[in-house]
Amino acid sequence: MAKRDKLYEGKAKTIFATDNAHQLIQYFKDDATAYNAQKHEVIMGKGVLNNAISYHIMSALGAAGIKHHLIKKIDHREQLIRKCDIIPVEVVVRNIAAGSMVARLAGKHIPIDLGTCLKTPMVEYYLKEDALKDPLITAEHITGFDLASEDELKQMRLTSLAINRILGDLFNGIGITLVDFKLEFGRPSQRQEDDPLLILADEISPDNCRLWDKATGDIKDKDRFRKSMGGLVEAYQDIANRFGITIAAT
């Protein structure tokens, strides 16, 4: 598969065209960003770990029946993926109160603190718009402004909750609590016979999940960078080790 022109460079990944109009190459960078890139650092080895962990998780989701964009892992930093028209909505599933949920809602009427277990998983939607700092939006915004159809929105929600159940079991099996995570979905440019309306895209890694050690409460995700705790690569490596992932030499 020949790599062609760079199509898009994001905060943590770069997307390249290939000689197949319906396939792309996704390259994992070592960049770490937070607060809409106001905080930025290059952390050597981060991209290699995210590539390996995301490949492992996406493969597990595929085996469980979740359709996604991953075709194969090319090398230690690149994946071959299906080309999609990405829905400009980030879907966040929360199992435990953390991050912006606590900052937005904790108070007299909603007495939650960091670490409060939610009665049921909660799904939130955020507009993918860096200039607006990815604002929280409603289902009515999504359908009313034609970001996605009613049927697509329903699928996004149901699939996200299904993924939550699968990931919860997957991480529980390695002694990790899945606090919350972010997903993105897209319309495949070339539909396969068994494709749903949308397929899972982007990545699933410690960059877009909150992961806490069940025994110690130790943070194993990008909050280590957000909070200037250090040890980010070591935390990601621990997740890879627990999954039994062998990291290729860079």
Summary of the structure (lengths in Angstrom):
residues: 250
radius of gyration: 17.6
end to end distance: 20.3
largest distance: 57.4
contacts: 759
relative contact order: 0.18
helix: 29%
strand: 33%
